[in-house]
Every structure is written in C-alpha cells, then in structure tokens.
Amino acid sequence: MAYAVELRHITKRFGQFTANDDISFGVEQGQIHSLAGENGAGKTTLMNIIYGLYTPTSGELLINGKPVHFTSSKDAIHMGIGMVHQHFMLVPKMTVAENIIAGEETGSKWFLDRKTAEKRIAELSERYGMKIDPKEKVGNLSVTMQQRVEILKVLYRNAKILIFDEPTAVLTPQEIDEFCEILLKLKAQGNTILFISHKLAEVMKISDKVTVIRRGRVTGTFGTADITSEELAKSMVGREIVLGGGEREQRSDGHLVLDIQNVTCVKNKTIRKIDSLSLGVKAGEIMGVAGVDGNGQEELAAMISGQEENWTGDILLNGKSIKGRKIHEILDQGLGYIPEDRHKDGLVLEFSIAENMILGLHKRQEFAENGMILKEGAIHDTSDKLKEQFDIRCTGVEEPAASLSGGNQQKIVIARAVYRDPHLILAVQPTRGLDVGAIEYIHQVLVNERNKGKAVLLFSLELDEILALSDRIAVIYKGQIAGIVDAKTTTKEELGLMMLGQKTATEEVNVG
C-alpha cells in the first residue's frame, strides 16, 4: 500500500542556510506519525513543504503514492491536506462558523447559507467530541477552544491528512490530555496525522511511529513500541539527557528570603483567587508550586512580581515589604523574574539581543552615563559575555531577538534575571514550549543558582518538572496552600490528591 505522505531526498535551502538536508521517510495511512526534534531542527520547514507553503530546493514529495508539485497551500488542500499552525489564524470578531467557512462559503454570491454550514460544523464537532457552538464569537473562546476551531476548519474542507505544528505548546496538562483524545478519535475515523512536537511524553503516548530530525537531517524513524523516551531524547540531541539540574549541595542554614504572610487577592469584588495564603522560601532551596491550573498560581506570581496590586496581607523579600512597590523597585530589591510569557512580558522582540539583555538595567551607571546616555560598548561587551555564558546560539548580539528559537529567547530572559544577582528567582513556567535540550539547560541554571544560595520559587504545570527540580513542593488548591511536602519522599499520587483537595500534608505551611 502506498504511503499517505512520502518524502524522497527532500532538501530545502534559504540562501546559504540548509534547513532540510536530504530527508526521506514515509507516513502510513491511518496512523499518527510524529516528527520530533529540537527547536530549529527543521521540522516546521518540512511541514510547510508538505502543505505547499514552501517549494523544496530538490527532492520529491508523494501524496497517496503520486508525485505532487505544490505551488501554494490551495494545491495541498485540494489533495486533502490540512494544517493546524502553532499560531492560530482566526478573526476574533467573527463567529466560529464564519471563521471555518471563510473561503468555502455555502450558498450563492447573493446569499450565505449559514444554517447549512452551522449544521455541518455542529455534526463535525459532535463526531470528534469537540463540543463547540458554531454561533459563538471566536474572541470569547479559550485557547483550547480556538484550537478546536482550527481543527474543524481543516475537517470542514474534507482533509484526510492533518498536520499539527506544536499543537500543545499553549495548552495546560489537562487540555493536552483532551487534545490527545481528539487526535485518537481523528485516527479512529481513518485520518492520517503528522504531529510535530518535542514533548516526548506526548509523542510516546499517541504516536505509532516517530521520525527524529537533528540539525536538518533525519537521525532515524522508530516505532514508539520499540524505543524508550531516553533513547528518543538521545536521538534528538545527540547525547544523553539529564533533567533535574544535576548535583545539589546540601544546605541546612538557609535564611528566609521570601516570606508571604496571610495574603488575600479578590477579583471582581467576590472571587477569592488567593485566600489567606502563607508561604516561606529559604536561601539555597527550590520551592516548587504545584496545582491544577487556575487555583491562584497566576495571581500569586503577579503579586510577588508587582504586577498585581489589589491584595491584602504582606510579602517580605529579604525582610523588607514589597507591598505598594512598583515592578522595577521589587526587581532592585532582589528579585530575578522569569515570566510565563517570554514574548509578552520578557522580551521586546524587535529589539536586539543586547538591548533585551539590559531591559530594566539600562539606567545603571555601568550601562548609561548619568542614567541617560547609553554606553553601547559596555552593553555589547556584557551581552556578548552573557551570550557565551548562557549558550545563546546566534550570529551576534545585534541580531533581533525575534530571529531566535524559543529556547534561545528564553535564555536571554534567564541570563538577564541571573545577571541581576538576585536573592530570589521567581520562575514561572520557565520551560514551557521548549525542547528537551533547552529544558535540560534551564534546569541546570536554576539548580546552579540554588547551589549558590539563591532562593528559587518555581511555578510549573509540569508535575515531572516540579518533582525533578524542587527541594520542597507547596501544593496550591483554591487559592490556599493545601500542604508542603519533601520532593524526595512524595509521590505523584500524593501530589495529585492534594491538587484535587482530597489530602493535606502534615508540615506547617506558614513557616519557611
């Protein structure tokens, strides 16, 4: 039987840069075939070739056994191929149905047959368990529901070969589980799925086969039943991967760096997002905060970083209150901040790497004369040293941050936070959307800072990450600390029960 998708010696060059180098593999019909690799390995470029957005420099693409030469995505759609991009292509002010049928309208040029379209969309939604209202405005939908609109858009066009480009990068663990169920339903209905990801747990969970790409070349195609996650990671990176940050120095004399005292945060006058919460973090420890998304983590991180001002109680950083202080004042008091959204809160993508390195530090005497005239040489030299120290892979620090991979962008944010020599590092989802090699590196940085005596408060929705990195774990439930446990002795099962409010730990939660 012919492959649904087959690539034969595909090469794609952009000037002197080779993104895909002599790539060959086949995707069997009715299977989920993952494409795994580090950020910048060439995965998305390859999928854009299959979807007709790029033309290969050389090589041959076959769909259902027939050679094809796509000049646009319309050619690919005509052949039954649909692609769900990592960044959604939706119009917020339009309804679900209007977004889905755009370009495929039913009716005549004088009359748009909305009812027929909405009925078909509702049927597709029901068949695949997506539960979405065709009449709802897209702007009112959550991220996970918007993704379902994108999936319905390709199904509406009768696509049988579906490409998903990093579809779980913006989803919570619970949403990821729901998404995986949708993919399995799509497979059960006879669809062929190409799934781009660097999250090994997802790849192993849902894929029949996985092709690994490293630096633009295929390192192997494997049946997921025949390979372990560790072997897959080694194939992606080219060496053994060790998560968790490595060796830890034993520290028993840590003083209290962060002291959160009975804080409460009320939203919309009635909703207690944080409810009389107390927590302490010591020097020389990583305190992980675990919890189901939406239990107050976002608000607590915003309070500590100065972005949320509407709260009662007190928060002490090195014995001094941060209440009422502005963000830059809290940073100067000893906070190193790694925000959840590096694009929104961590970087100015149009700025150079060097400019991003000194954001918030630009008035310091070392970087500006009298706090006003920037010292370009000093900025460049410091940025260049940080580039080497944090392994930021780029041609030079004058390159715009937007040109870097997600992992290298995150390294800028972390380098800037560490350069401040803070007493407390607030790390919020520090590895979200990153590949296993970048995750390994960031884990090492956080543990190194912990070993130097810094206090680290880690917010992560990845339970494996919390367990691997933390010395102690505080579980948050409905805006309160349900308990604190020793990361070395607790289990996923115990944490899971605490996260659901069904169990509390014995350790006092109002002390460090």
Secondary structure, 3 states (H helix, E strand, C coil): CCCCEEEEEEEEEECCEEEEEEEEEEECCCCEEEEECCCCCCHHHHHHHHCCCCCCCEEEEEECCEEECCCCHHHHHHCCEEEECCCCCCCCCCEHHHHHHCCCCCECCCCECHHHHHHHHHHHHHHCCCCCCCCCEHHHCCHHHHHHHHHHHHHHCCCCEEEEECCCCCCCHHHHHHHHHHHHHHHHCCCEEEEEECCHHHHHHHCCEEEEEECCEEEEEEEHHHCCHHHHHHHHHCCCCCCCCCCCCCCCCCCEEEEEEEEEEEECCCEEEEEEEEEEEECCCEEEEECCCCCCHHHHHHHHHCCCCCCEEEEEECCEECCCCCHHHHHHHHEEEECCCHHHHHCCCCCEHHHHHCCCCCCCCCCEECCCEECHHHHHHHHHHHHHHCCCCCCCCCCEHHHCCHHHHHHHHHHHHHHCCCCEEEEECCCCCCCHHHHHHHHHHHHHHHHCCCEEEEECCCHHHHHHHCCEEEEEECCEEEEEEECCCCCHHHHHHHHCCCCCCCCCCCCC
